[in-house]
Amino acid sequence: MKDTEIVALYWDRNEDAICQTQQKYGAYLSKIAYNIVSDFEDSRECVNDTYLKAWNSMPTHRPDVLSTYLGKITRQLSIDVFRKKHSAKRYASEYAISLDELGDCFSDGNTPEKALDAKMLGEAINRFLRTLPDDARNTFIGRYYFFDPLKDVAAYCGMSESKAKSMLYRTRQSLKAYLVKEGFDL
């Protein structure tokens, strides 16, 4: 079923929309959730919450790209679950490892000024990513947006793990330099 047809089902309040969404995007959303929470039960709950949130948000919002819309919902719900469950301890999920790798590019963001700059920072990162060659952009997004393990990123980008690792390192260093040049205090 096409995405426009699935969105129309949501708008018509047809419960088949959730079944069609699960059939088409269930595995994709589960992978995103599991990469963040590292627990099958929690990831399944995040995906189910995604369907509910999509159901509740569709009548007022018609997404252009359904997979991106659902992925963003799943990602945010999963991050919230991760933070709630692991707020007092370090946990070795792909989410935690990815954040650790990016740590030298960003400050902790706990000040009100940093919170206000978050949108501008996101826009700057998007501008930076558009300047990258496809392979560097895909490895960066796979690792730091989808939180895929390095081994998986290397595999779907068609390169060795060591090449992906060094490419990610160079990209992080370039991102840091770009953000400093753009006036961000790191």
Buried (B, 14 or more C-beta within 10 A) or exposed (E): BEBEEBBBBBEEEEEEBBBBBBEBBBEBBBBBBBBBBBBEEBBBBBBBBBBEBBBEEBEEEEBEEBBEBBBBBBBBBBBBBBEEEBEEEEBEBBBBBBBEBBEEBBEEEEEEEBEEBEEEBEEBBEEBBEEBEEBBBBBBBBBBBBBBBBEBBBBEBEBEBEBBBEBBEEBBEBBBEBBEEBEBEE
